[in-house]
């Protein structure tokens, strides 16, 4: 055990606590405003400035303005939190400059809750919130249903919703801590007390002694700090969050991403301290292997195995790289983590570098992420200043320094060997493997490459243990996965759920269901090279293996919800267009095969499809999949193959019937005038840009199909529903 490391880390912790206490005493009112690319785009900067002005004008010294990263609650930003000592925290949604002024005057100064703007909360804050774990690990340990047991006991005690708000949650992360075996975890707010209960009598004690009488039930308390406790303290009141299990995003929206002290407060660099104190790289690799952590960059390769292979090949010099070249349309997981919690990724990289024997590391980041780059640069500088990077980290004999390299936006540079070529100053194109980067990577040296989310999981894995991490996920995939939830969904944003969670739970329990009351048709996972999962399979657990069997991939974590108005042929065409455009052109199967597939799809959606086109697409797709050089080409056919597999009838209707049931394919839409409904008002004729509608005034009109450009203007302007869209 390296006592020098232990002492150095303790000095770091003590100094951080002192500075935080001086900057933010316990009795201050805290106003929290998100600061990330998406928050700023929604107006967070203006909100911050308004609060700054209000605090300055008031002359109050007990009000602190606090910056955090992005919470991932995209559809409700900007979000503002008000934290008054001894009272329930309150979150306001979609705040603008005027509302910020009202919040300050009425809530901060006057103590008046603005109920109509509170995020997913009743207008009147209850005295307590009780978050009851309802996960597969402990949700059934109190006579079948802990939530129902609490509900019954609250009713018997006469505690209504105005006094206690009962909230079922996802995993609280306490299933493998002391006093947790065969129990249900419960978090009581605002006291931040965690209980473990296993019987009706223990539930009754919590209700009557704590919630009714105000006395903590000491013998039922679990004093082990939960990885999600701080997060739930801030966000447990929101339906969008309470079904999530946040590990990679554990500090997002909780800490100031530019404050090393705040990161240290939430167990920051404790994992690095433990690893360097033990002084055994093989033990580190063994723990990562036992945790069943798989690479979150898309391929799902076991992280422990990759680290072991890299270490075995080290002779003199070795490198570690963080792949932050996030190119999937609509995906922003890496950007959010780097903007909201850069120190966590750095800590994960240092631990990984120590395990494989690297002395130099690189962040490969898209140049389109200026705020993420700024915060990584700041975090690296702070870590160097505090002895967490550079020579003799934390007083140990291990040294590692990190630097940033910017990508120019090529999607293919997310592939390991193309990324390596880009860092070396070469054209970003993949090469044949083997040798793999673990054998011969950057400048011919063994190189370990993991993505942002993988490294963000590493500190938590060591703080809470490999067994804890493995239990969160499935048998073959430990931990959680972050998804960028988008498309036809009520609540868009970043969600993090345990491996094995079903698509249904993500879409309906977290995402709030399909937007505008439409019917779910399918879910596309894995980015542009992923597949479409039909609604009939949405109860399938999410992990690498099950998604692969359904014709899709995990990818970096894109999840796009599709409804009844989406045409699956058109969706396949959209994604193959992206893949064809992003193909580097080095290998013929990808360069030519994606182009030929796109041509066939364009012909089908233009109403010129022919018998045999589906079979041609399948043959081409399998050829490209089996013979392409890199992962882009091998996965590019997934949208085509999965839509043919699950929605073949739509392809057949496009080809044989020349119809598109979703009316997305313009060439297959037909507009006709219903002579019985048409009153001859001439509105359609006057608005037609192609001059293809004829007919005398007060007489039924007709549309010349040969001249019609399918713009739909006649359908839009007719006030008598006389124009039919077929």
N, C-alpha and C positions, 0 to 999 in steps of 0.2 A: 504494500500500500504506500503510495507516494504522499507523504505528509506535507511536502512543500506545495503540491497542487491543492490539497485540501485547505491549507491555510490561506493560499492566494485567493481561492474562490470565496472563502468566508470573508476575506477583506473586501472583495468586490461586492458581495451581498450587503455587508454592513454599510459600506459607503453609499450604495444605491438606496437603502432604506432611509438613511439620514437625509439625503438630498430630496427624496420624495416627501418625507415628513415636513421638511422646511418649505417645499413648494406647494404642498397640498395638505394642510392640517385636516383632521377628521371632521371638524365642525363646519366646513365650508359647503356652500351650495355649488354643485357642479353642473355646468351646461355642456353637453357632449354633442359635437357636430362631426359627421363623417367627412373624411377628406380622401377621396380617391378619384380616378378619372371619371367614373360614372356619376358619382355624387357631385363632383364639380360641374359636370355637364348639365346636371339637373338644377344647379343654382346654389350649391352648398357654400361657395365662396362669398356670395352676396349675403347669405344667411349669417355666416361667420362674422362678416364685417358689421352687420346690424347688431349682433350681440356685443361685439367689441365696443361699438359706439354707446350702446345702452348701459353697459357696465361702467364705462368711463363717465358718462353723464350722471349716473346715479351716485357715484362717489363711494359705492359699497366696496369694502375690502374683503368681504367674506364670500364673494362669488368668483368662481374659477371657470374659465372657458377651456374646454379640453378637446383635443383633436384625436380622432381614431381613424382606422382604416375603414374599408367597405364591409358592411354586414352581409352583402349579397342580396338584399331585399330590393331588387331593381325596380319593381313596379310601384314602390312607395317612396322613393327617394325624392328630395333629401329627408333624412330622418334625424330628429333632434331628441336627445334624452335629457330629462331634468331629474337630478338626484339631490334630494333634500335629506339631510341626516335624520334617521329614525322613521322615515316615511317610504312608502313603496315608490320605486322608480317609475317614471312615466315617459312613454315614447310618443312623439308626435310625428305624423307622416306628411309627406309632400309639403314641406314648409317652404314658404317664400319669405321675402324680406318683410312684408307687412305683417305676416303671421308671426315671424320671429319677434317683432316689436310687441305684438299682443301677448305672446307667450311670456315675454320678459315682464311686462307690466302686470298682467293678471295672475300668472302662476308663480314666477320667481319672486316678485315683490309682494303680490297680494295673496298667494296661497290658494288661488281659485283655479280648479282643474277645468280646462277647456275640453269637455267631454266629446264634442262632435269631431274633434281632430285627433283624438287619441288612437294610437295604432292597435287595432284588434282588441280593444279593451272596453269594458262598460264605462259609462260616463262618470260613475262614482268609484273611486279606488277602494277595494276591500281592505280590511285590517291585515289579512294574511292571504298569501297564495301558497297552495300545497301542490307541489309537483310530484306526482307518483309515477315511478317507473312502470311502463306498460310493455316492456320489451320481452322478447322470447326467453331471456335469461332469468328474469325475476318477476315478471308481471303476473305470474299465476301462483305465487307462493303463499298467498294469504287466502285460504279457503276458495281457491279458484279465481278470484278477481280482487286484487288489492284496491283498485279504483272503486268498485262497487261496495267493498267493505268500508272504505272511507266515507263514501256517500251515505251509507246507512248510519254510520256512527255520528256523522255531522248532523243528520236529521234527528237522531235520538238526543243529541246535545242541544238541539234548538239553534244551531248555527247556520244561518241562511247565506245566500250568495253575497249579501251586503257585508258580511263578516269574513267569510272564507271563500276564496275561489279555488275550486278543485280542477287541476290540469293534468290529464294523462300525458306522459312524455315518452320519448324514445329512451335509449340507454343512457343512464347517468354516469356510466363508467365506473361503478363501484361494486361490480359483481364479484371481483376477486380480491377485495380488500378485507381487512380484519372485521369480524362480526357480520360478514355479508353472506356467508354460505346459507343457502336455502332461505333467503330473506328477500324482501322488496325494499329498494332504496327510495327514500322520500326526502325532498328538499323543502324546508319551510322558509318562506321569505316574508318580511325583509330581514329576519334574524339570521339567515344563512346557516341554519342548523340542518345537518344531514342525519336522518335516522335510518336504521335498518330494522324493519318489523317483519315478524313471521307468523303472527297469530292475530285473531280478532281482539284478544285482550290487549295486545300491544298497540294495535291501532286505536283502540278506545282510550288508552292512556295518553297517547299523543294528542288526541282530540280534546280530551277533558282537562288534562294537566297543562298542555302547552297552548293550544288554540283557544281554550275557554278561560283558564286560570292564569295564563301567562308565565308558567314555570317550565323550564327546560327539563325534559325527561332524560337525565344524565346517563343512566345505564343503557339507553337505547341509541345513544349518539355514536356515529361513526366519525372519528376525528381525522381519518385519512382524507387529505385534500383530493377532490375529484378534478380530473382534467377538464371537465365541463362545468364545474361549479361556478367559477367566475362568469362564464358565458351565460349560464342559466340565470344567475343573479341579475343579469342585465336584460336578457331576452326571453326568459321562460314564459312571459305573458303573451307571446305571439304564436299563433297556430303554425305559421310558416316555420318556426324554429323548433318548437317543442317535440317534434317527431324526428328531428335530426340528431346525429351523434357527431359532434365536431372534434376532430383530432388535428387534421391538417389546417383547418380554419379556426382552431381553438382560440386564437387571439384576435381574429379579424373582427373589428367593431368593438373590441374590448380595451385594447391598449393603444397608446400613441405610437405609430410605427417608426417615429423618429427618436424615440426615447429608449436608450439602452437600459436605463434604470427601471422603467416600467416592465420591460421584457424580463429582466432579472427578478422582479417582484413575483411574476407568474412562473416561477421555476426555470427561468431562462438560464441556460448554460449549466444547469445542474447535471444534465446528462453527460455533457462534455467533461465536467469535473469527475463524475463517477468513472467514466471510461479511462481518462488519463491517470486517475488515482490507481486504478486496477493495473494498468500498464500491460495489457495483454490483447493485442490486435486479433488473435485467433478467437478469443472469447467474444469479442465484439461481433465478428462474423458469425459465430455460432448462435448468438442471441438473435441476430437479424434473420438467420435461417430458421430458427425455431418459431419466430413470430409469423411466418408464412407471408411476409410482406413481399408483394410482387410489384414490379416496376409499373408506375402509374402513367407512363408515357404512351401506352397503347398496346405494346406487345405482351405485357404481363409476365416478363421473364423474372424468375425468382431473384430478388435483390441479393440475398445472402450468397447464392451461387455465383452471381456476377462478381461480387466483391472477392470471393474466394479464388475464382479463376484469374482475376487481375493480380491478386497478391502472389499467386503461384508463379507468375511470369515476370515478376520484378527482379531485375539484375542490378541496375544502377538508378535510373530515373523513372518516375511514374507520374501520371497526371490524373486529376479528377475534374470532371466537367459537369456543370449544371445546365441541362438543356431547357432553355426558356424560349425556344423558337416556336411559339404557339401560333399555328397558322390556320386552324380550322375556322371556317366562317361561324360566327356567333359564339365561339369559345373564348372565355376570358378568365379561366381558373388560375393559370400561372400569373397573369397580370395582377389579379386581385391579391394573391398571396404575397407577391413581391412588394406591392404597394401597401399592404396592410400588416405584414409580419416578416420583414426581410431578415431579421436576426435569427428567426427559427430556421430559415433555409441555410443561412451561413453556418449555424451550429450543426445542422445535419451534414453539410459538406465537410466540415472539419472532422467530425466523427468518421465519416466515410473515408476521408483522406488518410486519417490515422490507421484505419483498418486495412487499407490496401497498400499503404506506404507511400502516398503521394506527398510531394513537397511543394507543388505548385498547382493551382486550380484556376478554372475559368468559368465565368458566367457568360453563356451565349444567349443574348437577349435581342429580341426584335427592336430595331431602331424606332418603330412606331409606338413604343412604350416609354415616352419621356419621363413620366412621373415615376414609373417603376425603376428606371435607370438611375434617376436622381436619388431615390431612397436606398437603392443597393449601394451606390457610391458613398452615401452618408453612413450607412450601416457598416460598411467595410472600414471606413475611416475611424468610426467610433470603436470598433473592435480592435483595430491596430493600436489605438491610443490606450486601450484598457488591457493590453496583453493577451487578447483573445485571438489574434492573428499575428503572423510574423514569426520571429525567433522565439523559441522556448515558450510555447503557449501555456499560460497559467503556471509558469515556473517549471514545466516539464522539459524533457529533452526532445520533444516533438516540435517541429517548425513547419508552417504552411502559410503561404500567402495567396490571396485571390485577386484576380483582375477581371475586367469586363471586356467582352468582344461583342460588337453589334452586328446583327444580321440585316441583310438588305431586303428581307421580306419574301424570299423564295420558300415556298411551301416544302419543297423537297429537302431543304436544309434541316428539317426536323429529323431526318434520317441520320443515324449516327455517323456513318462514313462521309456523307455529304457535309455534315456539320464540321467534321474534322478538317476536311479539305478547305472549307471556308475560313476557319481559324488560321490555317497555314497560309492563307493568302491565295489559294487556288480557286478554280471555279467550283461552285458547290454542286458536285455530282457524286452519286454513290459509286462504290466499287464492289467488286465481287468479294464475298466472304465465304470461307475463311481466307486469310486470318481475320479473326474478330478483333475489335478494338482492345479487348482485354489482353490480347496477345501482341498486337502491333497496331497502335492507334496514332495519336498525335506525335508527329515527327518520328514515327517508327517505334515509339515507346508504349508500354502497356498503359491503357487509358480506361478509366471507369467513367461511364456516362449514365447519369440518372436525371429524371426531370424534376421540376420544382416541387411537385406534390410528393414525390417519393422522399426527397430530402426533408420536407416539412414534417413528415411522419416520424423521422428518426429520433428527435429529442424525446417526444412523448413515449415512444417505444421503450427507451431506456429508463425514463423516469418511473414509468408504471409497470414495466416488465414485459417480456416476450409473451408470457402466458396470458396476461391481460389483453394484449394486442390481438393475439390469435383468437381469443374467445369472442371478440367483437364481430369477427367476420364468419366465414364459412370454413369448412374442413381444409380446403385447398387454397383459400384466399383470405388472409387475415386482414383485420382493420376495416377501414371505410373507403368510400370513393366519392369524390367531388364531381358533381354534374352541373353544367350550365343549362338550366331548364329554360327553354324558349319555345316559340311557336304559338299555337292556338291554346294557350293556357292562361288561367286567371292570374296566377302569381308567378311571374318570371323571376329568375335570379339564380344565385349559386346555392346548391343544396349539397349537404354531405350526409350520407347514410351508410350504415353498415353493409358490407358485402352480404348478399343474400336477400336484401330488401327487394320486394317485388316492384315492378314498374307501376302497377296499380296504386301502391301506397305513395309513390313519388308523385304521380299525376293527380290523384284525388285527395289524399290526406295532407300533402305538403303543397302541391301546386294549386289546390282549390278547384280542380276539375277543368273541363274544356270551356274555353271562353264562349260567351254569347249563347250558352245553352245548347251548343252543337253536340253532335255525336262523335265520340272518339273513333278514329279510323285506324290509326297506327302510331308508332313512336319510332323515330329514326335515332339510332345511337351510333357513336363512334365517329362523328364528323362526316366529311364528304365521301370518305371511303368506307363508311359504315353501312349497315343494312336497315331495313324497315321491319319492325316487329308489329304484326297485325294485332288488332284488339283481342282476338281470340287467345293470344298468348301472353297477355299482360300480367297474368298471375305467376309467371315464371320468375324465379329469383334472379337477381342481377349479379352475375360474376363472369369471369373471363370464359369459362368453359360453357356455360349455358347459352351465353350470347353467341358464341361460335357455332354451337349446334343449330341455332335458329337462323344462321346466315348473316349475322352481324358481328361487330367487334365492340370492345369496350372503348377503344381509342383513348384519346386524352380526356374525354368526358362530356362531349356534346350530347344533348338530349332534346330533340325537336318533336313537339307534339303536333300531329296532323289530324284534321277533322274531316267530316263528310264532304267538304267542299274541295278537298285536295285530290288531284289526279295523280295516281301512282306512276303512270308513264311519264308525265311531265316532271314529277319529282326526280325520277331516275335520270331524265335528260338533264335536269339542272345540275345534279351532282357529278355526272360524267363530264359535263361541260367544264366544271371546275377542275377535275382531275386531268382532263386532256390539256387544259390551258397551263396547268402547273407541272406537267411532265417535263423533266429536264431534257428529254430527247436522246439520252445516251443509248438506251436499249430499244430495239425495234418493236418487241411485243407491246411495250407501254406506249411508245411514241405513235405507232401506226394502229395498234389494236384499239386504243381508246378513241382514236379519230374515226375509225370505221364504225365502232359502236354508236358514236354520237351521230354519224350520218344516218344510220338505220333508225334511230330514235327520232331524229328530226323528220324523217320521211313518214314515220308512223303518226306523229302528232300533227303533221301537215295534211293528213287524210290520204296519203299515197302509199300506205302500208300494203304489203303483198303477203300472200300465203307463204309460209316458210321463214318469215322474218324473225319470229320468236326463236325458232331453232337456230338460225344464224347467230342471233344475239347470244344464245347460250353457249354455242361452240366457241365464238370469239372470246366471250368472257372467261371461259375455262382456260383457253389458250393463254390469254393475258395473265390470268391468275397464276398459272403453273410455270410460266417461263420468263416473267419479268425479273429484272435484276434486283430491285429493292422493294421495300414494304409498300411504297406508294402504288406501284404497278400491280403488286400482288393483291392489294385490297381495293383498288379502284373499281373492279367489276361488282363489288358487293351490292351497291344499290340496284344494279340491273338484275343480278341473280335473285336477290331477295324479293324484289317486286314481282318478278316472273313466278317465283315459287309461291308467294302468298296472294298475289292479285292477278293471276294469269287471265282471268275473265275480262279484266279491263283492257289488257293488250288485245285480246281477241275482238272485243267490241270496237276498238280503234281501227283494227285492220279489216275486219269483215263487215261490220255494220256502219263503219265511218261515223261513229258517235262517241262522244266523251260525256259520260254521265255526270261528271263534276263540272262540266262546261268551262274547263280551264284551257283546253286546246282550241284556240281561236278558229282555226281552219275547219273544225268539225262542228262549229255552232251554226245554227240556221235560224233566221228570223222570218216569221210569217205573220201576216195581218189576218186577224179573225174578222171576216166580213160581217158577221152578225153583231159584233161589238163596235166596229169602227163607225164613227159618226161623221167622218170626213172633215175633221177640224183642220187638217193640213199641218198640224204641229210636227209630225214625224218628217214630212217632206221638207219642211222649211229648215229642219235641223240636220238633215242627212248630208254629210260631206261628199258623198259619192254621187249624189243626184240620181239615186237608183229607185226612188219611191214615186209612183205616179198615181193619179186619180183626181177627179174633179171635186170641188168643194161640196160638202154634205153628201158625198158618195164614198163607198168603201175604197180604200187604197190597196195597192199591190206593190210587192218588192221584187225587183229584178235580181234574181239570185246570181246571175253572171256578173253583175256590176257591184254587188254588195261586198263591202270590205270588212264586214263583221265587227264594226266598231261598237255596236250596241246602243248608239245614241237614240235611235227610234224607240227602243225598249225603255230607256230611261225617261224620255220626255212624254210618252203617252199617258194621259190622265184617265183613260177609260179601260186600261188593261187589255187593249185590243191587239197589242203586239206580243206574240208568243216567242219565247227563246227555246229552241229545240236542240 
